[in-house]
């Protein structure tokens, strides 16, 4: 295979090649990058690694942006991690705007070479500037020194080289880390009763006085979840959690904890820290910690709740395997991340996604119940088709054909005479061989049906659902949501309404083509696919109902527009950044009209007798909608890809783990 040979020529190992080739989009991007970099005949492995990072570090990077940066890497004008990260950030922020090479080079350090001697001299001068702090803090100053140097004075140098030089020069001044510095450099000893010195910037202060290692957790401690730490400030507690991250600093160990309800930093020092290290406790180990919940000084406010656990005793519940880093690391591609989804879910961002999704599902239900809906659970294995037979998964059901449902709508319609307004939240399945950023083969489908309504009532009920659910989600998970998407905000009502015929004219006016290569315009009756649809909604810039589609484009059960029988009383709700998230319509409630629709679509009406009967026994005007929960989450999170908001995504080629 040509791609395999190309990847091998730039130093990719067998595992990386194998994982890359599983991902068609990544393979195509990397091939374009390597050709643009001029290394298609081979190059040094370090250059190959930087080009791979260019393709994988930011999922929002476009091919044309990546191929703009690639020649700088191929010619070794971008050589360091800092330069590469700055370059990626610059081109992604530029979006579709034309990039000015001179401005790009100025802001990303292109061509800047920092020599070992420059690193050595700058580190020495910076340590000299911090002499007073060095005398008092010793090795505790290392983190601050490294931060100042890598972010300011040696911004374009290799961070690893800077870190190594800082360590080398501190050892020359203070002796090996962990030992007392030489007497000549030692600060005046503090009185025994004084507080220990503060840790380096960005870390916790030490607890007042020495922490005592208990032989057992006999001192009273209440077991709490991390979500409840603020209720127990100043008290001794027991926390059972997983080690999300572990950092060592002098005689301190900082453990970032996660228990599924929140995050918290624990601080261990002295003998407690020593015992922790000796037990070789690793990331993702499960542990029980005992200690006091303390609020650090303002300058060192803890990352999540504002509190820290100052631990005086711990127990190991289940240690973590040493091979965790071998499963996932910063270079892991999308396929590896989904193969190891059970581990990737533990990450801070992924766990926040799942928490926000959980609260979003709660918000949907709270809205619907508060508006008088009843929840039902229709079957997902069905014997009839809802929206055509080309995109269904078929199975053998005891010798008879059956299907995984595309929609529960037909069943919901049978419930409204008994329960009035009804909804369900269930999986739906579409056998689309599509690998776009907004398609799945299994997705969570919120569907609702309402009797005795008009088309305008339908639009208003969708609008109400979207805005109220967004508002409730912010109330339930605001800090987590805003941390991920600072621009999250409830959209304004009413939403813009655009008819299909107006959309065709809009596309013509804004040069949005059906066929970009041929510059071919849309005509009445053409479906507006994902790409042009997204261009249209990005120009509009706000949630918009696209209404009244042609009869031929929509499902058989949709009611015709009384004012124009060529059209249906149907709608798609489009939102910027995603496109369609809701589809709905008024349903045919006339018996004869439904029979004519079966005939038009060449459907045998006999299997649908139970659906048709709704038009025989007390028919009423009614309508409903279906919302893709994952697409809604992509929208409010500002996420790039739908797969990242799924617990275990199912798409073409993936049905595991």
N, C-alpha and C positions, 0 to 999 in steps of 0.2 A: 504494500500500500504506500502511495506517494507521501501521504501525510505522516505515516509512521517513520519513514526514512528521513523526512524533513525534521521531525521532532528529535530524532536520535542525533542528527547532525549538529544540533544546537545544545546538546548535553542533557536532554531530558532523560531520566531513568525509565526503566520499564514500567514501573507502577504509575508514574505520571503520564506516560504515553497512553497506557491502557485506560486510565480514568478520563483523560482528555478525549480520546476517540469515542467514548461512550456518549459524549455531549456534542451533538452536531453543531450547535450554535457556537460553543467555545472553540471547537476545531476550526470552523470557518473563520472566526475572529483571529485566532492565533496564526493561521496560514496567511491571512491578510497582513498581520503585524510583522511577521518574519520576512515576507517579501518586501514590505515597505521599509524595513530596517536594513535591507540589503544583505541579509545573512542567510539567504536560502541555500547557499553552498556550504554553510557551516559557520560556527563561531565559537568563541570561548564559552564555557559553561556559565560563567558569571553573567555574561551578556544575555545568554538564553534565559537565565533565571529572572533577570530584570524585565525581559520582554514578556515572560509568563506572568510576572506580577502586574505588568501593565494591563494584561487581559483580564486579570481576576480580582484585583484589589477593590475595584468599584464596579458594581453591577450596572451602574447608570452610564458607563462610558460607551459611546457609540463608535462604530467601526471607523468612521472618518476622523473622529477625535484621536483614537488610538493610533491610527496610521500617520497622523500628524506628529505624534510624539515619538513613534518608533525609530525614525532615522537618527534622532538625537542619541538614542540608546545605542543603536548599531554603530555609530561613529564615536561612541564613548564620550559624548559631551554631557550626558547624564550618567553619572557613575554611582551616586550614593542613594541610600534609601530616602534621605530628606529631599533630594532633588526630584526623585521619581514621584514621591507623594505630593510634592508641590505641583509638579507638572500635571498629574492626574486631576488634582483638585481644580487647577486653573482651567483645563479644557472642559471638564464637566460643568463647571460654573458658567462657562461661555455659552453652553447650549448650542443652538444653531447659528449663532453669530460667527462671522468670519474672524479668525484669530490673527492678530498682528504678531508676526514672529519676533520682532524686536521687543515688544512688550512682554511677550511670553518668556523670552530668554532672561529678561531683566528680573521678572518676578519669581522665576523658578531656579535661579542659580546655574543655568546652562553654561557649561564651559569653565565654571569655577573649580579650581583644583586647590585643595588645602593640603599642604605638605606635612609630613610627620614633624618637621622642625617647627612649623607654624602651630601645630597642635600642642607640642611640648612647651613652646614659649607662652602661648595664650593660657594654658593651664597653670603654668608657674605664676604668671602675673595675676591671674584671678585668685589663686590661693593667697598670694601676698596681700591682695586687697581685703581678703576675708580673715586676716591674721587674728583679729580679736575673737571672731566667732569660732575659728579653728581651735584656739586655746580653750574655749569653754565647752565646745561640743565635740571636738575630736572627730572620730569617724562618723558621728551623727550628721556632719556637714556634707558628707559625700553626695547624698541625693540632691541637695540644693545646688552644689557646685556643678554637678552633671547637668541638671536642668538649665541653669544659666548658660552654660557653655553650648549645649546642643540646640537650645532654642534661640540664642541671641548671638554670642560671640563667634561660635563655630557652627553656624546654622547649616552650612552646606558640607560639613565634614562627615565622615562615616561615624555614626554614633558609637559603634563598637570600639573604634580606635580612641575616641574621646574618653569613653568610660574606662578603658584599659589604662590610659595615660593618667587619669585622675587617681585611679587605684595605685598605680606605680609611684606617683609623687607623694601621695598620702602615706604609703608604707615607708618611704624614705624619711618622712617627718615624724610619723607617729609609731612606727613599728608595725608588725603584722596586725591585721584587724582582729579585734577580740582581746588583744593584750593591752596592758596599760602603756600609755605613751611614755617616752623617756622622761626622767625627772626634770631635765633641762627645759623641756617644752611643756611640762605639766602645769596646769592652772592651780591656784591656791585652793586647797581642799575646802569644800563647803562644810559648814557645821553639820553634825549628825542629824539634827532635826530638820534640816532644810529639805525642800522638795527636790527630787531628782531632776536633771535637766530635761528640757523638752526635746522630743524627737525631731528629726528633720522635717522641713516644711512639707506638708501634704500627708504627714503621718500623725498618729495620735500622740498626745502628751502621755506621760506615765501617771499611773495612779499615785495618790498621795501616800508616801511611806512605802515600806516593802510589802509585797504580797506574800502571804503565807501559803505554802503548799500543804494541804490537808492530807492526812492519810486516808480519809474517806470523806464523802460529802455529807457529814453528819450535821453540819450547821444548816438550819432550816433554809430551804430554797423552794420557791413555787415554780412548778413547770409551766412555761408559757409558750405560746406561738409568737413568732417574730412580728406578726401583725399587731400584737398587743404590747410591745415594749414600752410605748409612751405611757401606758397606764401603770408601769412598774418602775419608773425612774427613781433611782436612789435605793432600790431594794435588791436583795440577793435573790437570784433566780437560777433556774435550770433551763437550758435550751438544748434541744436535740435537733441537729441539722446536718447538712452536707457542707464540706469545705469547698466553697466556690473558687477561692484563690488563697494562696499562702505566700507571705513575704517574710523574709528574715532580715533583721537589722540589728547589728551588735548583739545584745543579749535580749532582744525583743523578737517576738513572732506575732505577726498580724494575720489573722484568719478571717477572711470574708465568708460569712455564713449565708446559706439559703435553705429555707425549709418549705418552700412552696407557698408561703403566705407573705414572705418579705425577705429582705436582706439586712444584715447587720455585721459590723466589724467587731471582732473580739481581739483583745490585746492580752498576750501572755508574756511574762517577763521572769527573769531569774530562773529558779529551779523548775517552775512550771513550763517555761519556754524550752529549757534544756531537755526536760523529759519528753516534750512534744516532738522535738527534733530527733531525739534518740529512738523514738518509736517509729521513725520514718513515715510519719503520716503524710499522705499525698492528697493532691486535689481529688475531690469527689468522695473522699472518705466520709463516712457518717460517724458523728461523734456527739457526745453529751458534754456540755460545758457548764460549770457552775461559777458564779461570780456576781459582781455588782454592776448594775446599769448606771453609767456615769455620762454626763454631758461634758464633752471637752470644751476648752476655751473657744471663743468665736473663731479665732484664726485657724483653728484646726477642726472645724465642725465635721463630724463624720459624714460619710457619703450619702447614706439613705435617710435614716430616721432622725439624725442629730445626736443619737446616743451611741455609746460603745459598751461592750461587755468586758469588764476587767476580770479576767478569769483567774481563779485560785485553785481550780481542780478540774480535771477532765477525764473522760472515759472514752475509749475507742469502741464503737459499736460494730463497724465493718470497714476495714481499710480498703483502699482503692488499688487496683492493679497498676504495676509499674508501666504497663504498655499503653496507658491512656493517651500519652502524647503521640504514640504511633497510630492511633485511630484517627485523631483529628489534630490539625495544626493550621497555622495561618496560610499555608499553601494548599490546603484541601480544596479541590474543585467542587462544583455543585453536586455531581454524582456521588462523590465521597461523602459529602455532607448529608445527602438523603439516604445513602446506604447506612450511615451511622446516625440516623435521625434520633434514635433513642438516647444518644449521648449529646448530640447537638442541641436538643430541646432544653438541656440544662443551662445553656448559656443565658446571660442576663437579658439580651435582646429577645431571644426566642421565648424565654419564659414570660417576659413582659407581653409579647404578642399573644401568647395563649391566655394570659390573665385578662388582657383587654378584650379578647374575643369572648371569653367566658362572661365578662360583665356586659358585653354587647348583646349576647344571646339573652341574658337576663333582662336587659333593657327592652329588647324586642317584645318579649313576653309580657313585661310589666305594662308596656304601652297597650298591647292588644287586649289584655285582660281588663285594664282600666277603661277601655272603650267598649266593653261588653262582648268581646269575642269569646268563643269557646274553642279550646284546642282539641283536635281529633288526630288519630294516627292511621291514615290509610295504608294499604299494603304497598310494599315496594316490589313484590313479584306480581306481575299482572298478565292478563291474557289479551288485552287490547292495547292498541297504540294511541298515543295522545297527539303526537306531532309528526307523524310520518315514520316510515320504517327503515330509512337509510342510516339512521344514527342510533340504533338500539342494540343492546346486548341481548342476544337470544340464548335461551337455555332449554334443556329438556326437563320438563316437569312431569315425572312419572309417565313418560311416553307421549306427552302432549307439549306443543311449543308454548313457551312462556317468555316473558321479557322482564328485564330490570327497568323499572319505571323511568320515564323521562320527566314526568310531572304527575302530581297527585290531584290536579285540578278537577278532572272528571268526577272523582270520588267526593271531593269537597262540595261540588254542586249538589250531590245527592243528600248532603247533610243539612243544607240551609233550610229545607222545610221543617226539619226537626229541631235545629239548634239556632237558626238565625245566622248571624255573622260568625264564620268559622275560620280557623287557620290551622296549619300544621308546619312543623319544622322537621324535615326529614331529608335523607339523601336522595338525590336524583342522579341519573346516569346518562351520559351521552357518549356514544361510540364515535366521537370525532377524532380523526387522526390529525389532531392539531397540537402544535407545540408553542402556541403563542403565550405571551406573558399573562393572559387573562383567561385561559381555558384549562379545564380539568375534565377528566372522564367521570369522576365522582365528586359531587359538590353538595353543600348544604343548602337546601332549597326552602325558603320561607314562602308559603303560599296562603292566600286568603280569598274568600268568596263572600259577597254581600248581596242580599236580596233587596228589591225595592229601591234601587238607586239609579241615577243618571250617569252619563259619561263624566260630567263635571264633578259629580259626587265621588266618582272613582279616582279622578286626578287629585282631588283634595284629600282623600283618605291616604293615598300614597305619600303625598307631600307631608301630611301630618305624621305618618309613621316615620319617615326619614328624619325629619327635624326633631321630633320628640325623642326618638331613639338616640340620635346623636347627642342631644342635651343630656339624657339620662346616663349615657356612657361616660360623658365628661364628668358628671357628678359622681359616678361609681369608681372610675379609674382615671381621673383627671391628671394626677401627677405622672403616672406611667405613660399615658397617652401624649401629654404635652412634652415629656422628655424625649419621646421618639419623633413626634411631629409638632413642633412649636407653633405651627400655623393652624392647628386644628381649631375649628370654630363652627358653631351651628350655622348652617346656611340660612339666608333670608327667604322669607315667603312673601308673595307667591312665586313659584318657579316660572321661568319663561316657558311659553308654549309656542312651538313651531310645527306647522303641518308638513307632512311629507312633501307636498308640492312646493312649499316654500323652501324646504331643505334642498330640493333639486336646484332651485334658482340661486340659493345661497352658495352652493358648491360652484355653480357656474361663475357667479360674481367674484368669488375668492380663488378661482383657478384651482379648485380641488377636483382632480380628474378621476374618472372611472379607470382609465388606463394611462398611467403617468408617462409611459414611453411614447404612446401614440398621441398624447394630449387629447384623449377622447372624453367628452363630457358625459355626465349622467343624463339619462332620459327617463321619462315617466315609466314606471314598471321595473326599473333597475333596483336591485338591492344595494344599499350603501354599506360596504363591508367595514371591517374594523379600522383599517388605516385611515381612509377618508373620514369615517365617522369621528375618529379621535381628532383629526385636524379641525373638523368643524367645531367640535365642542371646546377645543383649546382656544379657538378664535372667539367664540361666544363668551367663554370664561366663567360660566356659572351653571348650576344644575338646570337642565332644560328638558321638558317633555317634547319628544318627537312624536307627533300624533297623526292618526288617520292614514295608515298604510294601505296600498292597493290590496284588493281581495286575494289576488294570486300569490301574494307574498306571505300571507298569514295562514294560521291553522284553520281548519274547517269550521270550528265552533264559534268563530268571531263574528259578531253582529255587523251588518252593513250600516254605513252612515246613511241615515234617512235623507240627507240633503244631496248625497252623491253616491249612488250604488256601486260605483267603481272602487270605493274606499270602505274601510272598516273603522268602527269606533275602537281604535286600538292605540296603544302608546308604549314608547320605550323611554325610560328616564335615563338621560345621559349626564355624567358628571366629569369635570375636568380630571385628567390624569388616568382615567380608567375607561370611559365610554359608558356603555349600557350596564346598569346595575339592576334595573327593574323592567319587566315587561308585563303589560296588562291589557285588558280589553273588556268591553261589554260582551256578553255571551248571547248567542242566538236563543231566543225564548219562544219563537214560533215553531210549532211542530212541522208544518209543511216546509218552512225555510230550512230547517235542519235536515230533513230528508233530501232536499235539493242539494244541500252542501255535501252530504254523503256521496250523492251521485256525481257531483262535480269533481270530487277528489277520488272517485273510483273506489270508495270504501264500502264493504259489505256492512249494512246497518245491523244485521242480526246479532253480532257479538256485543253491540252497543245498546241492546234493548233496555237495559237498566238505566242508561244515560238518557235515551230518547224518552222514556216514560216520564221524566221530569217535566216534559212539555205537554204531557197528556193529563196529568193529575194536578191541576192548580198551578200552571206556569206563571212566572212573574218576571219582569225585567230584573236582570242581575248582572254582576260583573265581578272581576277579581284580578289578581296580579300574582306574579312570582318574583321573588327577590333572591339574588345570589349572595348568600352571607359572606362568602370569601371576597367577592368583589366590593361589597360594602366595607369590609375590613381594610382591603387594599387602599380604598379611598380615604378613610379617616386616618389611617396610619401614615399615608404618604409613601407607601411601600411601592417598590418597582415591580415585583413579581408575585403573582397569586400563590405560587407554591409555598412561599415563605410564611403565609398566614394559615397554612393547613397543619393539622397535627401530623398526619402521614399522607402526603399528597399522592393522588392517583392521576397519572397522565400517560400519554402514549409511551409504551415501553416500560412503565413502572407500575408494578403491583406488589411491591415488597419494600421494606419489611412490614 
